[in-house]
Amino acid sequence: MPKNLRKERSDSGFIENSSLREALNYDILTTLGILNLSKENNLHVLDIGGGIGKFSEIIADNFNCKVDVLDPSTLVKKNFSKSKNLELISSKLEDFNIEKKYDFIFMNLILHHMICDDLKNTKNKQINSLKKALSFLKPEGKIIIQENFYNGFFNSDCAGRLIFMITKLKFIENLTRKLGANTAGEGVRFRSYKSWESIFKKCGLNTLFEIKNPNDGYMPILQKILLLCYGRFQSIRVCNLK
């Protein structure tokens, strides 16, 4: 069975990280620049898995637009932004149905959390989640995807596979959580650039441009060796439908 976007025991970490978002963060500045390029007023925006809404609150206040934040967490509901420009929709993406269409959809670092119990079903889950998100996009709308890429040796996807298997192990959950896995014991499915690219193409996405995070990408040598990985990076990709 597909897992939820997040488990309750991991929510506190997501809440804490979300509350630390600032206007000068790379991804917020980049997103504001993208919205400014649209030269449109009264934009309709959907933030999928947006947590307590700090990211969207800064976007909405700076761009004077309304944002619907989709997040199923009860902890998010208790701590959600008070901004009048935001509306929380307490639902999982798979259960979300609305006739409204959006000019922009945000998927900020959430696709790798959409997992199942094995690799094959996890891939299907990520594809279906992305397709579901795209169903809410206007014909001329754009989706902004922020993701992490782990490139294995010879352009393989081995690093993402290993991380998935390691972070699923419950008996080392405390260790992997200390090492930075905020969903330790549950699993997370990162991918190589080639693997994510394949999924984006299966969903009919056309990449307009991509911006790499200049402050992200460092990996200790030992971590690279253990994960059979030659490098990682994070990027923001702006896409529309072909």
Disulfide bonds with the S-S distance in Angstrom:
none
